[in-house]
Amino acid sequence: MLDQDLLPLTNRRARIRPLRHADAEVYAAGTEDPLVRQFAHLPEDRYTSASVRAVIDQVAAPALDRGDLAVLAIADPRTDAFAGSAVVFDVDETRGSAEVGFWVHPAHRGQGLSAAALELSAEFAARSGLTTLTARTVPANTASRIVLGRAGFTEGEACATTAPSGQQVQTVPWSRRLEQTSHLPLVTDRLVLRLHGVDDASALHRIYSRPDVARFLLDEPWTLAGAEEQVASRRRRTGLEGQSGALSAVIEHEDRLIGDVALWWTGRDHRLAEIGWVVDPGQGGRGLATEAVRAMLDLAFERYGAHRVAAQMDARNTASARLAERVGMHREAQLRQDWWSKGEWTDTVIFAMLASDR
Ligand SMILES: CC(C)(COP(=O)(O)OP(=O)(O)OC[C@H]1O[C@@H](n2cnc3c(N)ncnc32)[C@H](O)[C@@H]1OP(=O)(O)O)[C@@H](O)C(=O)NCCC(=O)NCCS
């Protein structure tokens, strides 16, 4: 299922995002371009601003909610202006595949926008859990063949197929295997750090509902419903390279969930990150939390190229401060009474590690 919460996705040259009413006029004008008419095989023969708005309301928006079709705008990343269209369709959960179609408004061609938008479409599909993205083009469409090749698609044998317009056309199939972008699971001597699954809510609730755990956290003790909401949003934090800019892992020891550790950009452009952890107090004293935090710090510096990773905690949380010191973080500051927590002022301690500390 396509996950609309991943949108918008942006890279250096392009953005993909849901279509908006404000795009309708330029969209309709773009579909009048002879190359779009010849090669894009759109479902309708002619578009007007009004018909595009109707497609947005009646087709695109509900389909994005269902997750079985994404009719997206390709936008200029600097201005967010509509520059073309990318459509991810024919989502097949069993095969883990979907197809992408695209066109770029003539005013925005020649800038590598379509290859950049295909990259983002591949990221969107991959992070929605798909493993293959396909495309079709006609042999005469040189520009699209160049672009698909640039975006990492592999060309197959030409054959006769039905286009989205319903026409029978000779097409060349293309496909790209989607690498899963997450670096998880991470396996250490005694632990597995893996992405959150929907079934993790009750195990996390068991830990986060404990008053001794909640005491030093910003949260109140969790309810089960609260745990389910947390898991739903954590499931989108699958890697620092993605839109969320965050990676949220659960820690398993001997097949039992014993806590979590998360890493997120606080300043992506300058590679500044923060790390946070919670481990079941019942599992303390065996260095399991240390092992998990070390693994996440290795990932932060070695795979994500972090410059600095900070950790902030309630100053009374001495067990956590010892852990930060044990993994080699420097105690940098104590902010006095900067947080009103559960009826009292509390201090915050800040630890950090630089890439050059390692
Ligand atoms: C295909 C399309 C999306 C490419 O858009 P784009 O963002 O301008 O593409 P790019 O600028 O990234 O690259 C296109 C490349 O093809 C080349 N090209 C374009 N037309 C060409 C032609 N007729 N013959 C040979 N090469 C051509 C360009 O010179 C460019 O190569 P370069 O970067 O080496 O100069 C756009 O032309 C379009 O919307 N076409 C109509 C709809 C369509 O065909 N969609 C694809 C359906 S599968």
Ligand as a Chemical Component Dictionary entry (heavy atoms), coordinates in Angstrom:
data_LIG
# 
_chem_comp.id                   LIG 
_chem_comp.type                 NON-POLYMER 
_chem_comp.pdbx_formal_charge   0 
_chem_comp.three_letter_code    LIG 
# 
loop_
_chem_comp_atom.comp_id 
_chem_comp_atom.atom_id 
_chem_comp_atom.alt_atom_id 
_chem_comp_atom.type_symbol 
_chem_comp_atom.charge 
_chem_comp_atom.model_Cartn_x 
_chem_comp_atom.model_Cartn_y 
_chem_comp_atom.model_Cartn_z 
_chem_comp_atom.pdbx_ordinal 
LIG C1  C1  C 0 10.152 12.209 -21.295 1  
LIG C2  C2  C 0 10.134 13.507 -20.522 2  
LIG C3  C3  C 0 9.407  13.281 -19.232 3  
LIG C4  C4  C 0 11.607 13.927 -20.259 4  
LIG O1  O1  O 0 11.584 15.111 -19.519 5  
LIG P1  P1  P 0 12.886 15.963 -19.109 6  
LIG O2  O2  O 0 12.818 16.196 -17.644 7  
LIG O3  O3  O 0 12.993 17.146 -19.963 8  
LIG O4  O4  O 0 14.093 15.032 -19.414 9  
LIG P2  P2  P 0 15.631 15.340 -19.172 10 
LIG O5  O5  O 0 15.936 16.747 -19.408 11 
LIG O6  O6  O 0 15.993 14.818 -17.831 12 
LIG O7  O7  O 0 16.358 14.401 -20.189 13 
LIG C5  C5  C 0 15.895 14.130 -21.423 14 
LIG C6  C6  C 0 17.105 13.654 -22.260 15 
LIG O8  O8  O 0 16.609 13.140 -23.467 16 
LIG C7  C7  C 0 17.165 13.902 -24.553 17 
LIG N1  N1  N 0 16.129 13.980 -25.586 18 
LIG C8  C8  C 0 14.980 14.645 -25.508 19 
LIG N2  N2  N 0 14.291 14.460 -26.647 20 
LIG C9  C9  C 0 15.036 13.669 -27.422 21 
LIG C10 C10 C 0 14.895 13.134 -28.747 22 
LIG N3  N3  N 0 13.790 13.348 -29.466 23 
LIG N4  N4  N 0 15.879 12.372 -29.237 24 
LIG C11 C11 C 0 16.988 12.143 -28.526 25 
LIG N5  N5  N 0 17.181 12.607 -27.273 26 
LIG C12 C12 C 0 16.228 13.376 -26.754 27 
LIG C13 C13 C 0 17.511 15.227 -23.971 28 
LIG O9  O9  O 0 18.490 15.902 -24.734 29 
LIG C14 C14 C 0 18.015 14.817 -22.600 30 
LIG O10 O10 O 0 19.326 14.289 -22.686 31 
LIG P3  P3  P 0 20.597 15.149 -22.187 32 
LIG O11 O11 O 0 20.369 15.445 -20.728 33 
LIG O12 O12 O 0 21.769 14.223 -22.411 34 
LIG O13 O13 O 0 20.616 16.380 -23.027 35 
LIG C15 C15 C 0 9.460  14.649 -21.318 36 
LIG O14 O14 O 0 10.053 14.761 -22.568 37 
LIG C16 C16 C 0 7.968  14.451 -21.517 38 
LIG O15 O15 O 0 7.173  14.866 -20.701 39 
LIG N6  N6  N 0 7.565  13.807 -22.627 40 
LIG C17 C17 C 0 6.163  13.550 -22.889 41 
LIG C18 C18 C 0 5.556  12.475 -21.982 42 
LIG C19 C19 C 0 6.376  11.213 -21.938 43 
LIG O16 O16 O 0 6.987  10.816 -22.897 44 
LIG N7  N7  N 0 6.395  10.556 -20.771 45 
LIG C20 C20 C 0 7.089  9.333  -20.572 46 
LIG C21 C21 C 0 6.188  8.203  -20.905 47 
LIG S1  S1  S 0 7.017  6.679  -20.694 48 
# 
loop_
_chem_comp_bond.comp_id 
_chem_comp_bond.atom_id_1 
_chem_comp_bond.atom_id_2 
_chem_comp_bond.value_order 
_chem_comp_bond.pdbx_ordinal 
LIG C1  C2  SING 1  
LIG C2  C3  SING 2  
LIG C2  C4  SING 3  
LIG C2  C15 SING 4  
LIG C4  O1  SING 5  
LIG O1  P1  SING 6  
LIG P1  O2  DOUB 7  
LIG P1  O3  SING 8  
LIG P1  O4  SING 9  
LIG O4  P2  SING 10 
LIG P2  O5  DOUB 11 
LIG P2  O6  SING 12 
LIG P2  O7  SING 13 
LIG O7  C5  SING 14 
LIG C5  C6  SING 15 
LIG C6  O8  SING 16 
LIG C6  C14 SING 17 
LIG O8  C7  SING 18 
LIG C7  N1  SING 19 
LIG C7  C13 SING 20 
LIG N1  C8  SING 21 
LIG N1  C12 SING 22 
LIG C8  N2  DOUB 23 
LIG N2  C9  SING 24 
LIG C9  C10 SING 25 
LIG C9  C12 DOUB 26 
LIG C10 N3  SING 27 
LIG C10 N4  DOUB 28 
LIG N4  C11 SING 29 
LIG C11 N5  DOUB 30 
LIG N5  C12 SING 31 
LIG C13 O9  SING 32 
LIG C13 C14 SING 33 
LIG C14 O10 SING 34 
LIG O10 P3  SING 35 
LIG P3  O11 DOUB 36 
LIG P3  O12 SING 37 
LIG P3  O13 SING 38 
LIG C15 O14 SING 39 
LIG C15 C16 SING 40 
LIG C16 O15 DOUB 41 
LIG C16 N6  SING 42 
LIG N6  C17 SING 43 
LIG C17 C18 SING 44 
LIG C18 C19 SING 45 
LIG C19 O16 DOUB 46 
LIG C19 N7  SING 47 
LIG N7  C20 SING 48 
LIG C20 C21 SING 49 
LIG C21 S1  SING 50 
# 
